[in-house]
Amino acid sequence: MSRFVDRTTLWVAAGNGGNGCASVHREKFKPLGGPDGGNGGRGGDVVFVVDPGVHTLLDFHYRRQAKGGNGKQGRGSMCNGSAGDDLVLAVPDGTVVLDANGAQLADLVGVGTRFVAAAGGKGGLGNAALASTARKAPGFALLGEPGEEHELVLELRSLADVGLVGFPSAGKSSLVAALSSARPKIADYPFTTLVPQLGVVSAGDQTFTVADVPGLIPGAASGRGLGLEFLRHIERCAVLVHVVDCATLEPGRDPVSDVDALEAELALYTPGLGGDLADRPRIVALNKIDVPDASELAEMVTGEFADRGWPVVSISTASHAGLRELTYLMVDRVTGHRAALPAPEPTRLVLRPRAVGEIGFTVAADPDEDGGFVVRGEKPERWVRQTQFDNDEAVGFLADRLARLGVEDALAAAGAKPGAPVTIGPVTFDWEPSTPSGAMVALGHRGTDPRLAKATRINAAGRKSAKVARRTPGEDEPEGEATAELSW
């Protein structure tokens, strides 16, 4: 027997983008063929898609990790790397995607609905795409960007028009079996139903679904019994039906007290999708009237429920008495709910252009470094991730990009002094301003930059100093390696 799973945790990671290629075209009689390095391929996405053939989250209970394919590296002769394969995960209709903090990211309703849970990283540009009038033959390429990684919580919230609520052994499963072709487990002991059961009911030209929620008891909203785990399955229901056991022999129980106890639990439960369960239409089904004492008790309490404005039907799932009337009451309430739903709004494309003068990054004092600064922004952080720090020309290219963006001017305006540690993303530089914004710099040989006369020192996350560039000392330089600053 397959296991029903309606909540699980999943770690998703999109594929990394492929690195660009630094290559020069070589052909006989063409010594200056120019750069021909191709771009890296993008990483594959992780995508959730609603599949009508999937009814539980069981697959993700045993498979807690999902990763998209990595993009391939670019090659010479203008060969771009292939994109990584997208990982498409089938989920049941009604799946809600939450982040690790419980915030809702997506509500997947409707067959074919898609949600990109993690976007793949962009591929790095090859040196052919980086060629310009200033750099006619770049000796470097950009690295591919890493894909997104998230820890997600998947919850299944059943899509049913009518939710059956009641104490254990009230006859909810028997009612679903009598109204539809569903065959849930039926037995004469409490908590027979351990998972929600759905049944499709037809009445005239109308069709709707009924959900049998495992039996609720006082304290269900705070975790007692099975209620807390399965109350989420009635969040989407348009109508709630109280199935009341009129033949119970338990002391202290009667139809009115049973309904009041369940109403108190429904009021305490806060739906994750918004709305309030107290606002849903109610129907009271007084069950087991085939028992003589139960029939008399049902007649006694009918008036009290009617005074609350709730329609009341006396039924028997054994003899099918009252089921037709109950079915048409459900159809009436469900039809009214569907008619009251607002028409779906047409899809609109909203364009929000960037404000005039917006620079796209911020400069703030570093609380962890005396005299240091932190630069935050999408472009600077992405550029740092794309840079090969063991290539002087690539580091110089990064410095030029940051200068054109205005980072150096912003640091100077913020009071940064030469040699001040500046952090961008996971990398910390010693700032030595030497490249005014927009200035042209004379370039050296491929893979070198005259502004980087010595090795570049960076401090990665964790403040560990690492030399990432090795150069052969010149005639006037001492043997060995020396640390120096990045000149922007």
N, C-alpha and C positions, 0 to 999 in steps of 0.2 A: 504494500500500500504506500503510495507516494505521500511525502510529508508536506504539510502546508506551512509555508513561511511567508509572513506578511511584513517583516521588518528585518533589515540587515544593514551592515556597514560594508562599504566598498571603497577601496583605494584605487583611484584612476590616475593614470599618467599618460599624457599624449606623447607621441614620438618626437624626438629631437630633429631639428633641421640639419641637413647635410652641409658640410663646409664647402666654401667656394674653392676653386682651384687657381693657383698662380702658375701659369704656363706661358711660354713664348713659342710662337710658331717657328718651326725649323724646317727648312726645305732647301734643297740644293739651288744655288744661285740666288737665294733670297735670305741674306744674312740678317736682315732687319724685318722679319715677318710680323712683328708686333705681338701683343698679348692675345692669347686665345683660350684662357682659362674659363671653363663653364661655371654656372651657378649651381649651388647645392639644392637638392630637392627639399620640399617642405615635409615636416613630420606629419604622421597620420593623427587624425582626431579620434577621440573616444565619444561615440554617439549612442544615445538611448533612443530606441524606436519602439512604439507600441505595436505589439504583435497579437492578433486575436487568438492565436494558438497557445499563448502563454497565460497561465492563470495563477501563478505563484512566483515568489522570489527565491525558490529553492536553489536554482543554479548559483545564485550569488551567495548563498549561505555556505557553500562548499568552495566557491571560487571567490576569494576576498580581494584579489588584485586583477586589474585589467590595464593593459598597456598597448598603445598604438605603435605602429611600425615607424622606425627611424627613416628619415630621408637619406638618400645616397649622396655621396660626395661628387662634386663636379669634376670633370676631366678636361684634358687639353682638346684642341681641335673644336672648341666651342660646344663640347658635349655637356649638357646640363644633367645633373643627377636626377634620378627618378624620385617621385614623391613616395613617402611611406604609406603603407596601407592603413586606411581607416578601420578602426575596430567598432563594429556595429553590434550593440547588445540589445537583444529583444527583451522587453519588459511587458507586464500585463497592463491592460487598460485600467486607469485610475491610480497609477504609480505617482507618488509625490517624492521629489528629490530635495533633500535638505543638506545644508552644509554642516560642518562639525559643531557649529554653535546653535544649530536648530533653526536657522533662517531658511525659509522656503526659497528654492531656486527655480523650480519648475513643477507644474501640475500637468502630467501627461494624460490627457483625456482625448480619446478618438483614435481610431485605427490609423496608423501611419504617422502619428505625431512624432516629431523628432526634437531632440535636445542635445546640443553639443556640450557634453559634460567637461571636456578638457580639449583645448585647441592645440593643435600641433605647432611646433616652432617653425619659424620662417627659415628658409635656406639662406646661407651666406652668399654674397655676390662674388663672382670670380673676378680676376684682374682685368678681363676683357670689359666687364661692365663698369669697372672703376677707372678706366682710362679717361683722361681729360687732356686739355691743352697744357695743364701744369704737370700732370703725370701721364706721359704718353705710354709708358711701359711699366706699370706698377709691379713691384716685386713682391706683392702680398695679395691676399684675398681675405674676405671676411668669414668669420666663423658662423656656423649655424646656431640659431637660438634654441635653447632648451624648451621642451614642451611643458605645458601646464600640468601641475600635480595637485590633486585634491583628495581629501577624505570625505566621502559622502555617505549620507544615510538615506536608504530607500525604504519608503513605507507604501504599502498597498492599502488603499481605501476603496472599498468595493463600490461599484457603480450600480446602485439599486434604487428603484423608485419608491419601494415600500420596505420599511424595516420592521421586523417583528421583535418586540422586546417583552420580556417576562421572566418570572422566576424559573429556576431549573424544574424540569418535568411539567411545565405548564402546557405542553402540546405544540410548541412552535414547529418542531421538525415534522410532526404529524400533519400540521396544517400546510406546510410547504409541499409535502408529498401528496396531499389531497388536492391541492390547487394546481400542481404542475407535474411534469414528468420527472422531477428530481427525486432521488431516492436516498435521502440522508439516513444516518443510523438512528433507529428508534428503539428505545429500551425503557424499562420501568425503574431506572435509577437516575439520580441527579447527575448533571454535567455529562449527559450522553454526547451532546454536541460539543466538540472541542475546537472546531474551526467553523467560520462562517459558511453557510450553504446558500447558494443562489438558485432560484427557480424562475422560469419564464411562464407567465400566466397570460392567457388570451381570454378576452371578454368582448364579444361582438367583433368589431373591426379594430379594437384596441389591443395592444400588447404591452405589458410592463413586466418588470422584474421585482422579485420579492427576496429579501435577505433574511435568513434565520441567524440571528446573533446568539452566540453561546449565552446560557442563562446568567442573568444578573442577580446580584444579591446586595443588601445594604452594605455600603463601603466600597462598591465597585469602582467609583470615581477616584478613590485613593489607593487602589491597587489590590483590593480584596477579591478573592476568587479569580475569575477569568475576565471580568468586565473591563478592567483598564486596558487589557491587550486588544480587545475587540470592539470597544465603543467607537473607535475611529471608523469602523465599517458602516456606521449609520450616519456619518456626517453628511453624506451626499443625498440621503433619502429625503424625498419630498413629503412623505407621510409616515408617521409612526403608528403602529398598531400594538396596543396593549393586549397580549394574549393572557387571559386570567384563568387560573385553575380554580373552578368553583367546586371541585370535589376533593380538595386537599383536606387531610386529617391532622395536619400539623397544628399544635396549639398556638394560639396567638395570631393566627393568620386568617384573613378574610379578603374578599376581592377588593374592598375599598382600601384597606391598609397596604395590600400588595401594590396597588397602583400608586398610592401616595409615597411609598418607599422608593419605587422606581423613578417617580417624578423628581424626588429629591436628588437622586443620583444623576439624573439627566441635567438638572439645574447646576450641579457642581462641576460637571464635565465641560471643559472649554474646547470647542472644536478648533483644530489647527487650521482649517480652511476658512475661518471666519463664520459669521452668523451665530445664531443661538438655537439650540435644540428646543428651547421653550416656545419658539415661534412656529414650530412645525405643526401642521394639522394632526389631530389625534383621532383614532378610532379605537373603541373598546370592544374586544371580542371575548365574550364570556363563554369559555370552553367547557366541554364535557357535560353538556346538558342531557346526554343520554343516561346519566346517573340521576335517579329521582330526586335525591336531596340537592344535587347540584342545580337541577332545573328550578327548584323552589328558591334557592339562594339567588340565582340569576335574576328571577323576577323581583326579588326584594331590593336588589341594589341597582336595577336598571334606572330607576328614577333619579337616584343620587348622581349617577354619571351624566344623565341627560341634563340635569340642572347646571352642569359645568359647560354645557354647549357641545359636548362630544357625542357623536352618533354611537349607539350601542347596538350590537348584534349578538344574539345568543346562538352559539354554534356547537356542533359536535363533529370532530374529525372522524369519529368512528362511523356514525350514521350519515354524515355529510349534510346534516340539517343546518340551515342558515348559511351555507357556504356561498350559494349563488348571490344572496343579498349582500354578503360581505365583499364578494368579488366586485360587484357593481358599485359599491361604496368606494372601494379602492380606486376603480377606474375614474369615478367622478372627481375624486380629490387629485389624482395624478394628472388628469386632463386639465383641471383648473390651474394646477401648478405650472404645467407646460405652457398654457396660454398666457400666464402672467410673466413668463420669462422675457426679458428685453431682447429685442432683435439683435443679432450679432452685428457689431460695428464693422464697417469695411476696413480693410487693412490700409493704414496710412504710413507713408514714409516721412519721417520728421528729420529735417536737416537743421543742425545747429552749428553754423559757422563759428570759427574761433573769433573771439573779440579782437578788435583792432588794438595792437600793442601788447597782446598777450605773448609772453616769451616761452611758456611751456615748461618752465622749471623754477625751482625755488632754491635759495641759498640760506642756510641757517647755521648758527653756531653749533659745534659738535659738543654735546654734554659730556662725552666720554674722553675728550681730548682737549687739553688746555690750548687755546689759540687755534683750534682746528675748526673746520667747516664741513658741512654735509650738503651735497648737491642732490636734490631729488627731482626727478622728472622722467617721463617716458623715453624721450629721445636720448638724453645722456646715459641713462642706465642701459638702454638697449645697445648703444654704441660701444659701451665698455664690454658688454658680454660678447660682442662680435669681434673684438680686437685680439690679435695674436701678439702677446706681449714679448715674445721672443724674437720679434721682427721690428727693428728700429723704424723702418719706413711705415709699418702699420701703426706704431705708436705715434709717429709724427702726423700721420693722417688723422688719427683720433684727436690730437691736439688742434689741428686745423679745424676740424668739425666743431669742436667745443668752442674755439675762438669765434668762428662765424656765428654760432648760436648765441654768443654773448655771455658765455659762462665766465670768461676771464674778466670782462668789464664788471659783471655782477659781483665777483669775488673782491675786486678792488674797491668797489663801492661799499661792500660790507665790512671793509677794514682788514682784509687778509694781507699778511706780510709775506715777503719771499721766504720760502722754506716752510710755510705753514702746512700742516697735513690737511689734505682735502679728500673726502671720501665720496665716491660715486658708486653706488651699488655695493658689490663685495670688495672693491679695490680702494686702497688709500694711496694717494700720491703726495710727494713733497712738491709744493707748488712753487715754480720759478717762472714768473711772467717774462716772456721774451718775444711773444708773437702778438702784436696788436691785431685787433679784429679787422679782418679783411686784407691784411698785408700779404704780399707774395713772398715766398721763401724759396731760395735757390736750393734745388734738390741735388743729391749726390748719386752714387751708384744704386742700382736696384737693391732693395732690401736694407738700405742705410738711410740715415737722416743726419745732416751735419749738426743739427741742434742737439743730438744725442751723442756727445763725444765719449761718453762713458756708459756703463751698464745702467739700466733703468731699475730703480728699486721700487717695489710695491709691497704694501702690507695687506695681505688678504684678510678675510674674515678671521677673527681670532687674534689679530695683531701679530702674526708671525711674519717676520721679514723674510722675503724670498727674492733672490736674484733670478730674474727670468730672461736676461739677455746676456749672451756670451759673445765677446768681441776679442779679436786679436789685438794686443796693445800695439800702438804705433811706435815709431822710433823714439819719440820723446816721452813715451809713457812707460812707467815701471812695469815689470813683469807681474802677472797675476791679475786678479779682478779688482775693480774698485767700485764702490757704490756712488751713485750720483742721483741727481734729481731729474724729473721729467720737465722739460722746458716746453711750455705751451706757446 
